[in-house]
């Protein structure tokens, strides 16, 4: 990632804290819940927290928020670590699990009970919501169990811990303020009963701390200085600070919030992404059409381009919808400078050069990356029979069609000028082959008579080529704002989000490609060698850039 100094309102806060001596170092964390795969929305949090570590020579932790065992799985634990390491290019400074702090959380819960700041409540969740919690305009009512003695609360909490009660039968609430205008401060639940095997702790626990209780404790125990999270936690900040203050930590982390990342034509809801996987709309979490980190990686996106996109999208508190064209712009800029060129004909039509000897084969040199001499050149075979792309031929051409047409001339990229002489068709009217004549004096040069040929098209030798499959991708959804109220996203699924082209013709050099290698298919776009499907390349991004700076 870029080493240039990053500036945003969060880093302004950090710099002031350092200048004021509030902290003598910066220690951040990324705390995902292992209930799904990381996606583009998570990358913003990673970018902010990891960039802070780099910019201020601090530390950056990965901490799994595994306090809800009903939805968590080792599969997601492993994928998160792999994706994070790929993004930042190194191991985080520490890897922790929220579940590692369960004993401490329980200890602090007991402290709150002893201090008269927590109580065991017998109200069901529905009873609480309907009769006691109150509304935004009306204060809540105290639970009838709020004034239990310390001794009774300690006994009941111990029995909760020992598994004597059913799920939901009781809970532990913080005793704060039922008249608070912030609903999160109205005696929130800090422990619930849940008889469920934990992926890491096994059957040790049947009570689990709530996120709002566990998270500030975990931050404090790890020495986190700045707990930077998305904006929906802004109203939870008073509870975060209440826990820190009342548990009694001297070194206090500071929570601050930023706007989530929302992108046009893109869904980032884990629930909806899981649905796409489970119903077979995509072929897995790493489908290249998915906004998951593994999907983007499989599609050929790079960490540097993704972080560049996050930086350009900006870090603010105001929620906005970012044009997906900006993400495409970032990867296109990078690949234009780094991706080797290869010739691939997606929809092949055979061309026969009638005046070229049948037994002759010669080689023309093409640059791997134009304007980059260090990238070198490669030799491409030229023979009597070639393939060109169907898009580069028109029997009845439209105006200003500068490609192959009846009696028209075109330059075969890097080689000869050819003229179409005859169109040979099959019985069904489809094109069998195009028969052309080459100006054999124009190999890599201009015509001797000085005539100008406007069109240049790509080609491959019919006998010196590889058959490959090419996947073309479009947006999964045909709606710009996927969060628009009242819409049913299933109604906006793009039926053309995947087009599979088989028996495409590629120059021989493509045979050396390894999974994850990215190329520019000349005149077509940028493509990545698929990591799961044999001899298959998927579209990373097209050549045409629709993004406009400062639009």
HELIX and SHEET records of a PDB file:
HELIX    1   1 UNK A    9  UNK A   19  1                                  11    
HELIX    2   2 UNK A   40  UNK A   55  1                                  16    
HELIX    3   3 UNK A   74  UNK A   88  1                                  15    
HELIX    4   4 UNK A   98  UNK A  101  5                                   4    
HELIX    5   5 UNK A  102  UNK A  114  1                                  13    
HELIX    6   6 UNK A  125  UNK A  127  1                                   3    
HELIX    7   7 UNK A  128  UNK A  132  3                                   5    
HELIX    8   8 UNK A  150  UNK A  161  1                                  12    
HELIX    9   9 UNK A  183  UNK A  185  5                                   3    
HELIX   10  10 UNK A  211  UNK A  222  1                                  12    
HELIX   11  11 UNK A  231  UNK A  236  5                                   6    
HELIX   12  12 UNK A  237  UNK A  247  1                                  11    
HELIX   13  13 UNK A  270  UNK A  278  1                                   9    
HELIX   14  14 UNK A  293  UNK A  299  1                                   7    
HELIX   15  15 UNK A  303  UNK A  313  1                                  11    
HELIX   16  16 UNK A  324  UNK A  338  1                                  15    
HELIX   17  17 UNK A  373  UNK A  375  5                                   3    
HELIX   18  18 UNK A  390  UNK A  392  5                                   3    
HELIX   19  19 UNK A  489  UNK A  492  5                                   4    
HELIX   20  20 UNK A  508  UNK A  512  5                                   5    
SHEET    1   A 3 UNK A  27  UNK A  30  0                                        
SHEET    2   A 3 UNK A  59  UNK A  64  1                                        
SHEET    3   A 3 UNK A  94  UNK A  97  1                                        
SHEET    1   B 4 UNK A 118  UNK A 121  0                                        
SHEET    2   B 4 UNK A 171  UNK A 174 -1                                        
SHEET    3   B 4 UNK A 189  UNK A 193 -1                                        
SHEET    4   B 4 UNK A 207  UNK A 209 -1                                        
SHEET    1   C 2 UNK A 226  UNK A 230  0                                        
SHEET    2   C 2 UNK A 254  UNK A 258  1                                        
SHEET    1   D 2 UNK A 262  UNK A 263  0                                        
SHEET    2   D 2 UNK A 321  UNK A 322  1                                        
SHEET    1   E 7 UNK A 340  UNK A 342  0                                        
SHEET    2   E 7 UNK A 518  UNK A 521  1                                        
SHEET    3   E 7 UNK A 525  UNK A 529 -1                                        
SHEET    4   E 7 UNK A 536  UNK A 542 -1                                        
SHEET    5   E 7 UNK A 465  UNK A 473  1                                        
SHEET    6   E 7 UNK A 498  UNK A 507 -1                                        
SHEET    7   E 7 UNK A 344  UNK A 345 -1                                        
SHEET    1   F 7 UNK A 456  UNK A 457  0                                        
SHEET    2   F 7 UNK A 409  UNK A 412  1                                        
SHEET    3   F 7 UNK A 417  UNK A 425 -1                                        
SHEET    4   F 7 UNK A 431  UNK A 439 -1                                        
SHEET    5   F 7 UNK A 348  UNK A 353  1                                        
SHEET    6   F 7 UNK A 385  UNK A 389 -1                                        
SHEET    7   F 7 UNK A 460  UNK A 461 -1                                        
SHEET    1   G 2 UNK A 362  UNK A 367  0                                        
SHEET    2   G 2 UNK A 377  UNK A 382 -1                                        
SHEET    1   H 2 UNK A 393  UNK A 394  0                                        
SHEET    2   H 2 UNK A 404  UNK A 405  1                                        
END                                                                             
